[in-house]
Amino acid sequence: MKDSEKNRFEDYFQSPGQDDHTFVENLFFNKGNEDTLRSIANKQWEKILPKPIDLQHLLNKIHFDINSKKPEKSFTQKFFQAYSRVAAILILPLLIASLVVWINPFSSGKTYSELTAPKGSRVQFVLPDGSTGHLNSGSTIRYASNFNTKRHIELSGEGYFDVKKDLRSPFIVKTKHAHIKVHGTSFDVCAYETENIIITTLESGSVEIINKKTSASTVLKPGQQNQFNKWTGKMQNLEVDTKLYTSWKDDLLRFDNAPFDEVVKKMERWFGVKIILDEKLQDSENFTMTIKTESLRETLQLLQLTTPMTYKIENEMVYIKQKR
């Protein structure tokens, strides 16, 4: 990038002009500028960050900046999409999270924030009301700009929530087939689109699971889990060891007498790969184990010690076959 272009881009932060939009857009979509853009963006973040860094202040500022934007033309969407690549490099080490901003104009003029955990990773987040949580691999949450007054959040995948209590504004997690309503509590919701069962596991407080289609509902107590069948609408509450279902947020993947196909399914999300399992092995063994720092290859080698299997890794595909 030329010095004149660098100067013009730095001036854009101070006094953006309408004529600069196309210029800045071209800079971000030129991959050759990535290092220079990262350096300039880093300087801009340092200017607005307090010393020492206050993570809550940073997140509040991000939400304020997002929500104060009026819906604009397609340039805004393109700009934030490109800028997020640079901003993510700066925000990730600070928040230990993955933040993707999505702005979409509706007739009401609302804007929406969307946070995503890429496959094979787990991320933390802080919501505008001070509630915190974690997203599991391949999961997404989305919420509107008026979240502080209407605490509704959409979930696809798995999320753990530690909700700040507010009796005036119940916290509602919306999935495609069921809603989970709380006031202040800690719980996990697993609602991947590819799974037939939505699983809600409660650690503390109280939650109500509501069938979106029939309005039938049930209430959980701490130490209980609700399993909701998306297709039949049937709900059942079970007493469980909650740590088996929430330890992923602490970077631990735990199994207690789990069938091999369940182990494989969770390993796929944990490592961000696709595993093809020989049908002959699906009901071969039950496993009690914990995965913490082990790599994919190390985990497969451990499984080989108790299971008559062989494996092959090709790119992001793993093939597990019965050992002859």
N, C-alpha and C positions, 0 to 999 in steps of 0.2 A: 504494500500500500504506500502511495506517495505521501510525502510530508504534508502537502496541501490537502489531501484527502483526510489525513489524520486530524489536522486542525479543524477542518470543516465538520467532521464527525463529533469532535469534542465540543465544538460550539453548539452543535445540535442539542446537546443535553441542557445547555443553559437557555437557549432561545430558539426553539425549533420553528422553522418556517415552512409554509406549505410547499415551497419549491424544493425543500430538502427531502421530502418523502421518498421520491423515486430514487434519489441518490443513496439514501440510507438503506433502502430495500435492496438495491443492487449490491451494496457492500456485504450485507448479511448472507446473501445467497451466492457469494463468491467464496468457495471453500479455501482459496488461497489466502484469504484475509483472517482466517480463524484465530491465529496466534495474536495478531495485532488487536483484533476486536476483543479478545479475552483480556489483554493487558489494559486496554482503555476502559472496558466495562468494570474491571477490578478496581481501577482508580475511582470510578464513579461510585461504586458501592462503599469504598472506604470513606468517601466524603459524607455519605448519608448515615453510616453506621455510628452508633455511640461508642465510646470507649470507657470501660471494656464492653465487649459485644453483649448486648441484651437480646437474647433470642426471641423473647416474647415481643419486644419492641419491634424487632425486624419483621416478624410474622404479621403483626398488626399493621405495619406500614405497607407490607405487600398486599394484604387484604384491602386496606384503604385505597391504595393506588388502583387496584383492580376494580373495586366496586364504585369508585368515583368516575370511572371512564364511561362516557356515554357511548351507546352503540354507534359505530362508525361504518365506513365502507369497508370493502374487503381488504384494504391495505392494513387496517388494524389487526385483522386476523393473521395475515401473512407476517406482519412485523413481530407480533408476540410469539408466533410459532418459531420464527427464526431466532429471536432474541432468547427464547427459553433454552436453546442449546448452549448459549454462553452463560446465561444466568444459572443454569443447573450446575455448572462447574463450580460456581462460587457459592451457591446455597447448600449443595449437598454436604460438604464437610462441616457446615455450621449446624444444619438441622437434622442431619443423618436421615434425610428423607428424599423422596422424589416428588417434585412439584411440577405439574404441567398446567398451564393456565389456558382455559378455553372460554372465549367470549362469544356468545351467540345472541343476536338480537331477537327479542320476542315483542309482541304487541305491547306487553306491559313494560318493556324497557329494562327488565331485569338482566343482570349478568350472572354468570355461573363460574364457580371455581371447581376444577377437577384435579384430583390427585391420584396418581397411578404408581403401583409397584411393578416394575418390569419382571418378566419371568426369571425365576432363579434368585430373586432378592426379596428382602423384607424391609419395609421403611416405616419410620415414625412420622407422626403429624400432630399439629396443634390446631384446633378449630378456633374460630373467632370468639366463641364464648368461654374459652379457656379449657374446654374438654380436650383430652389427649387420646391417642390411640396408635395402633399399628395396622399396616396393611400387609397381607401375605402375598406371595408370588402371584402375578397375573391378576391382581385385584384393583378395583377403581372405586372411589367415592366421588360424589358430586353434590354440591349444595349451592343455594342461591345467595345473592348479595344481602338479602334481608335475614340471614341466618340467626342473628342475635335475637330477633323478635319472633321468628318461626323456625325452630330448630329441627328442620326436616333434612335428612341426608339420604341419598340414594347409594346403594351398595351393590356391586357386582363382584363376586368372589368372596374372600374372607377378610374380616376385620375384627380387631379387638378394640373395645371402646371403654374408656374410663371417663364417665360423664359427670360434668359439674352439675351439682344439684340446683334446680330452679323450678320451684313448684308452679310458678306462673307460666312457664313455657316447657311443656314436656318434650323430651328428646325422642324423635321417631326415626328409626332406621327403616327405609323402604327397600324391599326387594321386589322382584317381579310378581311373586305370588303371595307374600306375607309381609306384614308390618310388625316391627318390634318397638313397643312404646315403653319409655322409662322416664324417670325424673332425675335420678342420680344413682349410678351403679357401675359395676365393672362386669363386662360380659363379652362373649365371642359369638359372632354370627358367621357361619360358613354357608354361602349361597352361590356356589359356582353354577353357571348356566348348564354345564354338562352333567351335573349331578341331579338325581331325582329327589333327594332329601335336603331340606334346609335345616341345619343344625344350629340351635342356639344354646350356648352353655353359660350358666350364670355363676360368677364367683362371689359377688356381694350385691346387696340391694334387692330389687325386685323388678321383673320385666313382664310385660304382657305380650303374648304372640297372638296376632290377629290374622285370620284367614281373609285375604283381600277380597275373595269372591263371595264368601258366605257370611262374613263378619263374625263367625265363631271364634272364640278366643280361649286362652288358658294362661294362667299365671305361674311363673317359676319362682322357687325359693333358692337361696344359695346352695350350691352343690348339686343342683339339678340341671338336666339337659332336656330340651324339647326337640323332637324329631318330627318335622312336618313334611308329609308326602305331597309334592307339588301337584300330582296328577289325581290322587284320590281325595285329597283334602284332610286325610286322617292325621291327627296329632297325638303324640304320646310323650309323657314326661318320665324321665328315668333318673335314678340316683347314679352319679358318675364321679370318677376322680377327675376333677376339672383340669388338673395340670396336664393330663394326657392330651387335652384339646386346646390348651392355651400356651403351652411351653414354647411353641414356635416363635412367639414374640420375644422370647429370651434367647433366641438362636439355638434352641434345643428341639430336636424332633424325636418324640418318645412313642414307643409301642409297647403294649402290654397284651401278650397273647393274641396279636393281630394276625389275620390271614395274609398270605403272601401277596394277593392281589391288592389288598389295602395298603400294604407297605410300598408296593410298586407305585400306586397312584400318588401317594404322598411324596415319594422320592422324585417323581416327575416334576412336581411343583417346586420342591426344595432345591433341586439342581437345575431346573429350567430346561429339561430334556424330554424327549419322547421315548418311552420304554415299550418295546414290543415283547410281551411275555408269552412263552409257550403255554398253551392251554393245559398241558399235562402238569404244569407246576402251580397252577392257580390255587389248588387246595392241598398242596403238598405239605406245607409246614405252617406253624404259627410262631410268631416271633415276639420276644420281649427284648427290647434293645433301645439304646439312645444314640442318636447321631448329633454330634456337636461340631467338631472341627474337621471331621473326616471328609476327604474329597469323594467325588463320585466313584472313582476307581477303588479307593480304599474301602468304601462301603460295600461295593460289589464283591471285593475279595473277602470281606468278613462274612457275607452271606454264603459264599462258597464253602465256608468251613462247616456249615450245618445243612446245606442244601445241595443235592446232586445236580448242579447247574454249571453251565458255561456262559460266558458273555462276550460280546463284541461291541466296541464303541466306534461309531462312524459319525463324525461331525456332531450333531445334536441328537443323534439316534442311538439307542442302546438296545441290543438284541439279546434276550435271555432265553436260552434253550436248555432242555433237559439233557443232562450228561449221559452219554451212552455207556 
